[in-house]
């Protein structure tokens, strides 16, 4: 993928991975108490927003500059199909999370409260329709990350390529 020198694709990959990982961690941490911690919520929103926006940037680059170069010249048809499916979904699902998270804020009316430093009532957020999509997309993304990481580890252990070369997208 020629990004015309705008950003190194590997850097973008890891920035997205880190922000999404932190969004997962803060989102998961908020599931334990009966009341929402405003600091965790703000961190979750910040990391989720950053990951979603960076995923949009990556998708825009993909549309403009074309898909990333193949990491492996040839592989079995089932691996090729699986790879394209997982990578396509890894580009799409973070955007679904961004949109559904924003939808939760808009539909619940919680955005002004959060901006004012007040945590919304968890019951208020639990009732909004985008919540189910948001949680489903998060579970799908976690599954895709496990598949993606497992495949990278498998290729590395099988001696196909050094693990650092597998993130060239």
N, C-alpha and C positions, 0 to 999 in steps of 0.2 A: 504494500500500500504506500503510495507516494503522498505524503502529507504536506508536500511543498515546504518542508522545513518549519511548519507551524509548531509541531510538538512530536516528540519521539513516541512512536506507538507503544513501546515497552513502558515508558514513563506513564503514559495515559492509562495503560492496562493496570499498572500497580496503584496509581492514584484512585482509580475506580474501585479496585479490589480493597484497598485500605479503607476508603470512605464507606463502602458497603459493609465491610466487616465491622467497623465501628458503629454503623447504624444498626446492624444485627445485635451487637452486644448491648447497646443502650436500650434498644427495643425489648430485648429479652429481659434485661434487668428491671424494666418497668412492669413486667408481668407478675412479679412476686408480691408487692404490697397492695393493700386495698385502696390506697390513694396514690395519685400520680405525683412523682417527684418532678417539680418544674425544671430543675437543672438537667435531669436525665432526659426529659421531654425535649427541651431546647437543644441538647446535644444530638438527640435522635433526629430531630427535624433538620438540624444543620448538616449532619453527616449524610442523611438521606437525600436532602436537596442537592448537596455537592455531588454525591454519587449519581443521582438522576441527571443532573445537568451535564456532567462529564460523559455519561452514557449517551446523551443526546449529541454531544460534540463528536463522540466516536462514530455514532450512526451517520451524522452529517458528513464526516470525513469519508466514511465508507461509501456513501452515495456519490460524493464528488470525485474522490480519488480512486475508487474501486476497492474491491475486497483485498484483504491482506494476502501476501504471497503464501503459497502452500508451504507447510512445514515439512511434509513428507511427499516425495515425488509420487510414490504409489503405495496404496494400501488396499486391503480387502474392501469390497464394495460395501459391506455392512458397516465397516469402520468409517468409510468415507461418508456414508449417509448419516451415521450417528454423529460424526464430527461436525458436519454442516448443520445438523439440527441443534445440537448443543450450543455451538457458537452463535447461531442465529438467535436462539432463545436467550443466551447470555447478553445479547445486545438489546433485546426487546423487553425482557422482564423488569430490568431496573427502571425503565421508562414507565411501565405499568405501575410500579410501586410509587414513582414520583407523582403520577396523575392520581392514583387512588389515595395517596397520603394527602395531597392537596384537596382532593374531594372530601375527605374526612373533615379537614379544617373548615372548608366552606359550608358543607351541609350542616355540621354541628354548630357552627357559629363560634367555635373555640379560638379562632385566630386572634381576635382582639384581647381575649383573656390572657393568652400566652404571651402576646406582645407586651401586655401590662405587667407580666411577671406573676400571674395567678394561674395555678393549675386548674384545668377543667375537671368537672366531675367525671370519673371513669364511666359511670352509667350513661352519661351524655354521649361519650364517644362510642360506647358499645352498641348504641342503637342506630348508628348511621350506616346506610347501605354500603358505602365504599369500604367499610371495615372488613367485611368478609373477603372481598376481592384483594385487599391489601394483605391480609394474612395468608390467603391462598397463594398469592404471587410470591410472598416471602418464603413460604415452604417450598414452592417450585424452584425458586432461585437457590435456596440452600441445597436442594437435591442436585441442581445443575452444577453448583460449585464443587460438590463432592465428586460428581462424575468427571468434571473437568480436571480437578486436582488428581484424582485417581488415574486418569488417562495419562496425564503428564508424568506422574510417578512411574506408571507402567512403561512408558516409552523410555524413560531414563534408565530404569532397572534392566530393560531389555537391551540396552546399549544402542538404541536408535539415534539418540542425540543427547548432548549434555542438557540438563534441565534448564540452564540459563538460556539456551537457544530456543526453547519451546515457547517462550513468551514474546517472540518477535512480532506478534500481531499488534 
